[in-house]
Amino acid sequence: MASLSDFKVQSNIMAQGKGGGGSPPAGAPKAGNKLDSMLGSLQSDLNRLGVQTVAKGVCGACNKPIAGQVVTAMGRTWHPEHFVCTHCQEEIGSRNFFERDGQPYCERDYHNLFSPRCYYCNGPILDKVVTALDRTWHPEHFFCAQCGAFFGPEGFHEKDGKAYCRKDYFDMFAPKCGGCARAILENYISALNSLWHPECFVCRECFTPFVNGSFFEHDGQPYCEVHYHERRGSLCSGCQKPITGRCITAMAKKFHPEHFVCAFCLKQLNKGTFKEQNDKPYCQNCFIKLFS
């Protein structure tokens, strides 16, 4: 049996005998097919020398027998140099790969071509994915559009295709209370062309709730009867109660007729028959007695 060194010598002699002058013989294989020609010649020469070679399979790319190293993947065998990424054509070797439609892809190209993309960063999603608003997101990129906080167990609220936490959603989009200007989340009262928290719909002066829902309006705000008349200047200066009928105006004040009395003897006065001292009204007799 010939040794490998004998084969190399004979092979060289044969090549030199056919060469003639160092120029390549006619019909010499192109550089792109050189490796395939060498493998084919090797197998033929080994067979002539009595060395039997057993193919390890047929390459899934070139459909030629595999005599050396072999890659087994996707139920087929490959020459290592022919097991390449379908997209970038780089040799996969021992790296991880993905299969799609019977074709191998390197990890980078597979994710760039086929993995879902994050709506926020447009990068491929390689692991966990959040699906919301008819889009896909990296979990770390799905947060409140206003404050940037991640969503807790209460979830999120959507407005115009954006996700908001509960607080920001109601602060930005919920109707506001006419009293405290905060968002109204549940029950409300509609009055004076505004919405109100029930606890905020009270007299704007004394903050007393309205009995039976009855209130008085002044400058767009609700008041109880007393403070409504106080704002309008229609409280009796004598009894501090609202004046709803006849009244007397004196000393830049208003009085029920029966409450416009002498500050000393308490007799009822007429508008034109009183004297004023220290912002108090007196009848003619008491004024003379006290101040003359």
Protein Blocks (a to p, Z undefined) as FASTA:
>chain_A
ZZfklmmmmmmmmmmmmnnnoiacehiacfklmmmmmmmmmmmmmmmnopacddfbdcfk
lopacfbdcddeehiacdfklmccfklopafkjaccddeehiacdfklmmmmmmccdfkl
opacfbbcddeehiacdfklgccfklopacdfkopadeehiacdfklmmmmmmccdfklo
pacfbbcddeehiacdfklmccfklopacehhiacdeehiacdfklmmmmnopacfklop
acfbdcddeehiacdfklmccfklopacdfklccdeehiacdfklmmmmmZZ
